Amino acid sequence: MHQRSKSKTILIVEDDPELRDLLVESCLSLTRLVIEAANGEEALKLFHSHKIDAILSDNNMPFLSGMELLQKIREEGSDVPFVFLTGGMSAGDAEKAKARGAAKVLSKPYKEDDVIAILKLMIGP
């Protein structure tokens, strides 16, 4: 867990440790609390134990995919902003993700500025 300010909490869900570290550093530029998970199963546990204001998640991960994570969170009645940052998601899957409540689907490789801009819109300044 990385912390600069307690005002908002972002959950980063990414199974690639190097990319996860980069995303954490990018999100810390927002001066927010950033929590990280290596897979969807770990992310769901963190979601239940913290007040999460936004989720930035890969889709293709072991144990529980990003799509499954999104579905479980929505089934629990949460409308927490959820952004997919993924490689290899088909247009059909991207539409499915949006239909299930994803705020945005970004493709890898991504632009850091795009990720930050979207998170700022979701969680505020």
N, C-alpha and C positions, 0 to 999 in steps of 0.2 A: 504494500500500500504506500502510495506517495502522496504527500500533502503539502499544499501551500496555503489554501484557504478552505474553510469548511462550508462555504456558502452553497456549493453544488457538488454533486458526486457523479463522475462518469465511470462507467464500467467498460473496460476494454476486454474483448474476448477474441483471442488469437492464439492458434497453436504454434505458430512460428515465433520462437523466443526473440529473435533479432527484430522482426517486424513489430512485435508486441512492445519491445523497449522503445522503438522509434515512435510508435503511436502514443505511448505514455508520455514521452518527452514533449511531443507536439501538444498533447492535451494539457500538460502542465503549464504551457505558455498562456493558457486561459486562467491560470492561477486557481485551479479547482482541485478538489480531492479526486484522485484517480486510483481506481482499484482494478487489478488485472486478474484475468483467468485464462488458463491454457486450453479450456474446452467448455462446451456448453453445460455439461454436468456441474463442473466447478462454478461456472457463472450463475447457475440457478441457485446453488447454495448461498453464494455471495448476495444475490438478489434478495433472498429471504432474510439475510442477516444485516443488511444495510439499506438505508434510504437512497435509492438510485434515481438520479435525475435524467440520465440518458445512457443508452447502450450503443456501443460501436462494436460490431461483431463480424467475424468471418463467418462463412457458411459451412465450408467443408472442414469439419473437425471430428476427432474421435469422440466416442461415447454419446454425444448429443450434438447434432448439427445446429447451426445458427437458426435454420428454419424451424426445427423442433423446439429450440429455446424460445423463439418468438411465439410459437403456438402455445407453449405451456404458460408463458407470461400473460398472454392475452386471455387464455382460459381462466386464469386466476382473477381476471377483471382489471388488470393494470393496463393503463394506456401510456406507460413510460415511452418517450421517444426512442425509436430503435432504428439504427442505420446499419445497413450491410456494407461492408468493405470487403469485396470478394473477387476472386479470379474464377473464371469459368462458369459463372452463373448464366444460364440461357435467358433469352428475353422472356420466355414463358415462365421460368422460375422467378425472374425479377417481378413480373406482373403478379404472380402468386404471392410473393413476399409483400408487395404493396397492398394486395387485397386482404392479406392477413394483418395489416396494420404497420408495416415498415414505413418509416417516414421517407427513406431514401435508400437507393441501392447504388453504390459507387463501385467501379471496377478497378482492380489492381492492374497495372500500377496506377497509383492515385497521386493527386497533387496535394501536398500538405495544406496549402491555402484553402482548397476546396473542403477538406475535412474540417478545418478550423471554422470556416464560414458557416457550414451546416450546423456544427455543434453550437456556435454562438446563437444561431437562430432558434435552436431547440431549447437551450438552457438560459438564454438571456445574457446580458453583459456582466 
